[in-house]
Amino acid sequence: MRITSRLLASMVLVMVIGVSASAQQPRPGGFGGFGGAGFAGGFGGGGQNLKSTLLSNKALQDELKISDEMKEKFAKFQEAQMAEMQKLATLGQEDDDQIARLKAQIKVIEDRKELLKGLSAEQTKRLDQIDRQRMGLAAFANEKVAKDLKISDDQKDKFKTINDELQKDIRELFQAGFGADTQKKMQSLREEALDKCVELLTADQRKQWKEMIGEKFDLAKLAPQRPMRRDN
């Protein structure tokens, strides 16, 4: 099947927004690499940005009780970005072309930031809670989370040990061969590691952590959906 111009534009848009989102991801601080994408992170690893996901993910929109008016703004935003990315898809690898792509990435971030100012304080709070759930064990390596929870150096060292063990277990899991239940086993390992970290928190920290993540959200619903394929 031929890839239509609309599908090509969708693919480029996803790539550009993905690069932009990755550039914004908070970097783990002081844990010697703890929290790297793909191992300690929650569903989707460290590269997923919920601000981008919110624009098209119905489950997340429903959870935040996004109004129909706001959903329409999200749709128009994505249509405008898709049109821009379709133009960029024709660019080559010259310096000017690469500069144009970088400018497009910056504009995606700036426009999205302006758009999401329309969220209420409660919606923003819930989005942050779900984002911490998504981060999983890596949340404790996040600078802001560690600061808010007043994580001690001793706790950081113990978290790193747990994370190292988790990565080792996951590597062994993959070396044994990828099966139908591998993803489920990996998620179980992550949850167990997170529980170990939570147990290391003080009573006050655990109470605060519970408030920081809120009610449990089904992270599987954050899985990116493939763009519709159409043939001309």
Secondary structure, DSSP 8 states (H G I E B T S, - for coil): ----HHHHHHHHHHHHHHHHHHHHS--B-SSSSTT-TTTTSSTTGGG--HHHHTTT-HHHHHHTT--HHHHHHHHHHHHHHHHHHHHHTT--SSHHHHHHHHHHHHHHHHHHHHHGGGS-HHHHHHHHHHHHHHHGGGGGGBHHHHHHHT--HHHHHHHHHHHHHHHHHHHHHHHT---TTHHHHHHHHHHHHHHHHHHTS-HHHHHHHHHHH-S---GGGGS---------
